Amino acid sequence: MRRECNNFAYLTGNFMKMNTKIFQLLFLAFALLVLTADAQWQKQTVDTKASLRGLSVVNKNIIWASGTNGTFLRTIDGGKTWAVGVVPDAEKLDFRDVEAFDANTAYVLSIGDGMNSRIYKTIDGGKTWKLQFKNTNPKAFFDAFAFWDETHGIAMSDPVDNKYLLIKTIDGGENWEALPTDRMPPARDGEAAFAASGTCIVTTGDKDVWFVTGGKTARIFHSSNGGLGWIVSFTQIQSGEASQGIFSIAFDDAAQKSVIVGGDYQKPNETDRTLALSKDEKSWHNASGLNGYRSGVTFIDKKTLIAVGSSGSDISRDGGKTWKNLDKENYNSVQAKGKNAIWAVGVNGLAAKLTIEK
């Protein structure tokens, strides 16, 4: 009888231990499910197979995107329906960047050697496009552009004769003039910019402009006078190879906090030195937590950020100190205009909206 009681107690104790372990596993699974469910990407139905890299979120209803084969996309109802078009006579161009201001007005920039680098503008929602700039410098290769407002913008090329070539407009793109380079530090051997997401150059305030580089070195160029003079900051982001460097830079709405992301696009799962943060726009300190190479990053608010790349996307809710992986989808670009307007684009016509809870 005692043996039977002992056996019963033994079995009961093991059963309780097993139940405790099962409960712990179930609780952990539930917690992970809740954490994942608080931010989820919703893929859109878009009639294109173009690889998309240009992205411009005007507000929660109006979003523009651009990509290969002269493709542009536009929605004016928050992604319920998408208009897909091709810029006339640009079927072979790759539009790596788009900057939009409303449902009708948008600029697109194509990359490429020589005359393949171009800028077009529409003022009627993509019904017609005007060619505003066609590069005639055989050494130039334009990567991206950014605007302070609808009429003032700046575009950048890889180095030409050891200096980064930038052009600027002050009249809505009717004229684009090359900026002087006498007050710009020279490019280093093997240094260039990346036309990966249209976010290697950004503007803040009325005259500040920033661009980031990669290759043999990973640096940040900053001008506080519209591109006439420049200072340079060094970072510890991966560099040394042509596939490595800083790919994207972003600021919060008050331009008080900034973040850079990058890595090695040939090693998309490599997590070392892919992220750096700054609070003074001068010094950058390395941070960790991203789940691989990232080509785009954006602030949603002062504390919430999203970073995307070919190996997936990550979210931070504490200003970039810690990150949580959202998925493994292949994204190229991300942009947000508040919590209700967070978008990403990628390969094969991928367009996705992020739903995020408080």
N, C-alpha and C positions, 0 to 999 in steps of 0.2 A: 504493500500500500504506500509506504514511504517512497519507494522507488518510483511508483506511478505518479505520486504527488510531485516528486522532484522533476520527473520527466515533463509533467504538465507545466510546472513553473518554468522549466527550461524552454519549452516550446512557446509558452506565453511571452516570455521575455524576448525571445528571438523575433516573434511576431510583432511585438511592439517596436523593437529596434528597426525592423524592416519597414513598418508603417511610418516611423519617424523619418527614415531616409527617403521613402517615397514621397512623404509630405514635403520634405525639404527640396527634392528635385522638382516636384510639381510647383512649389512656390517660386523657385528660381525660374522655371520656364514661364510661369505667369508674369513674373516681374519683367523678364526680357521681352515678352510679348507686349506688355503695356508700354515699355520704353520704346519699342520699335513702332508701335501703333500711334505714338504721339506725333510722328512726322513721317508721312508716306508720300511717295511720288505717284502721280496719276498720269499714265501715258495718254497722249492725245492721238486722235485719228487724223493723220495728215497725209494727203495724196502726193507724196514725193519720196524718192529714195536718195535724195541728195544728202551729202554729208554736211551737216549744219555746224557752223562755228560762230557766225555773227548773231548777236542777240541784243535786243533793246526793249526793255520793259518800260513803257510810258506810264501806265497805271494798271489797275486790276483788270481793265477791259481791253486795253490796246497793247498788243505785243507784236513786234516785228522780229524776223529772223532771216538769215541769209546763208548761202553755202555754194556748193559746187554747181557746175553747169549753168551759171548765171541765175541761180534760183533765189527767189525771195518769198517770204511768207508773211501774212498779216492776219491777225484776228482783232475784231473790234467788240467781241462779246465774251471776252474772258476765256477763249479757247473752245467755245461751243461749236463754232464753225471757223474754218481757215480758208483764206484765199491764197492760192499758190500760183506764182507766175515766174516768167523768165524775162530778164531785161533784154530788150531787142539788141541784136548784134553783139551780145555778150554771152552766148551759149557755151563758149569754151572757157569762160573766166571762173575763178574761184573767189566768191565774195566772203572774205574772212571777217568782215566787220560791217555792222550796220548801226547807225545812230538816228533815232526817230524822235519826233517832238509832239506828234499828234497822229490822228488817223490818216492824215493826208501827206504829211511832210516827213521825208526820210532820206538819208544819204547812205550809199553803200560803197565799200572800198574793196577792190580786187587786188590780189597779190600777184607777183610774178616778175620776171626779168623784163626790163625795158618797157615797152608799151602795154604789157599785160597789167601793169600797175595803173589802176584808173579809179576815178571817183565819179559816181552818178548821183543825181538827185531827182526825187519826185515830189510834186506838190499836189497831186491828185490821187493819192492812195495807191500808186503803182500802175495807174492806167498808162501814163507816159513817163519817160525818164530822159533827163538831159545829161549828156556827157560833159562834166565840168573840168575834169583834169585827166590828161593822158601823159604818162611819164615819157620823156624823151631822152633821159640820161641812161645810157646803156649799162652803167655801173650800179644804178639804183634798184632796190627791191623793197617796195613799201609793205609794211607789216600791219598797221592799224592806224586809227585816228580817234580823236576825242573832241568834244565841243564844250565850251563854257556856256553857250546859249545857242539859239537857232542860227545866228549869223556869224559867230566867232568860233573857229575850229582850228585844229592842228593835226597834221598827219606826219608819220615818221617812216623813214627808210633805214635799212641796214647801212653801215658806214660806207661812205664814198670818199676816197682819198683820205682815209684815216679819221674822218669825222662823221658823226651821225647826221644824216640829211633830214631836215624838217621843213615842211611847207605850212603856210598859215593862210587862213581866209578871215576877213573882217566884214565881208559883204554877202554872207549866205552862200559862199562857194562860187560866186561869179568869177572871182579871181583867186588864185592860189600862188603865193609868193614864197620863194625859198628864204629861210631865216639865215642871218649871218652866223658863222661858226667860230669867229675869232675868240669868243668867250666860252667856248665849249672845250672841256678836256678831251684829248684824243682818245679814240677807241683803242683798246688793246688788241694785240695779235690774236686772232681767232675769236673775237668777241662779236656778238650780234644780238638781235632781238628775235622773239618768237612770235610768229603769226598763228598762234594756236587757238586763241579765244577772243581776240579783239581787245584784250584787257592788259596788254603790256604797256599801254599808255593811258593815263587818266588825267582829268582836270579837276581842280577844286577851286572854290572861291571865284574871283574875277580874273586872276592872272596866273595862278599856280598850275604847273603841269609837271607830271612825273612820268618817267618811263624806266623800264627794267630790262636787264640784259642777261645773257647766258653765254655758254661756250666755254672759253678758257677762263673766264672770270664772271662772277655774278654781282652786278653793281646796280645802284639806283641813282638815276639822274633827276635832279630837281631844279626847276626854274621858278622864281617868284615874280618874274616880270614878262610873262607871256612867251618865253623861249629865247630871250635875248642873252641871258647869262645863266650859267649852270654851276651847281655844286654836285659832287659825287660822293656817295656812301658805299662802302664795301660791306658785303654780307658773307655769312658762312653757308648759304644755300649751296647745294651740290654744284660743282663746276669742274672744269678741266677737260671735258669732252664736248663735242659739238651737240650732243643730245641732252646736255645738262644745263641747268641754270634756273633763273626766275622766270616764270611764265605769266604771272598775274599779280596785280597790286590793287588793293581796294581800301577805301576810307569809309568811316562812319559818316552820318549826315552832318555832324558838326566838324568833320575833318580833324578830330582830336585823336582818334585811334586809327592805326593802319595795320595792314597785314599783307604779307607776300607769301606766295606758294610756288612750288616748282618741283624740281627733282630731275629724274632721268626718264624721258618718255620711252626709251628702249627697255627700261626696267621698271614697268609700271607698278610693281608690288614692293619696290624698295622704299623703306620708310625713313631712312636716315637723312637728315638735313633737308626736309621738304617744306619747312614752315618757319617764319620769323615774324615777330610782332614789334610794334613801336608805339610809344605814347607821346613822343616829342618830334616825330618825323625826321629825326637826325640819327639816332642810334637804334639799332635793330638787334634783338636778342633771339636766339634760336629757341624754338619750342618743339614739342613732340605731340604725337597723338593722331596724325593723319595716317590713313591706311594705304599709303602709296603716293606715287607721283600725282600731282594735281595741276591742271591747266587753267582753272578758274576758281575765283573766290569772291564772295559778296557778303556784305553786312545786311542783316534783316533789321536789327536794331543795335543798340550799343553793346549788347551782350551776346546776341545770337548771330552766328555766321554759318554759311554753307560753303563747302569746298567740293569741287568735282574734278574727275579725271577719267582716264580710260579704264581704270580698275574700280571705279565706283564713286560714291559720295559720302561725305562726313558732315556732321553737325556739331557745333559747339554752342553751349548755352552760358558760358562764363567768360566771354571775351577772347576765346581762343586758347585758354589754359588747358582744357581737356576736350576730347572729341569722342563722338560715337559714330560708328559706321552705320550708314543707312541701307546701302545696297551695293551691288557689284556691276551695275549698268555702265555702259561706255558713254560718258558724257564729255563734251568739249568745253561748254560754256555755261555759266550760271549768272543770273542777275535777279535782284529783288527790289521792289518798291513797297516795303512794308510787309506785314505778315500775310496779307491776302493777295500778294502778287509776287510769287517766287517761282521762277521758271528756269529750266535747263534744256539745252539742245545737244544733239550728238549725231552719231553715224546713222545712215539709212533713214533719214527723215525723222529721227527721234526728237520729239518735243514732249516735255513733261512738266506738270505743275505740282509743286509741293504743298500738301496740306499739313499745317503745323498747329498743334494745340498749345495752349498756354502752359 
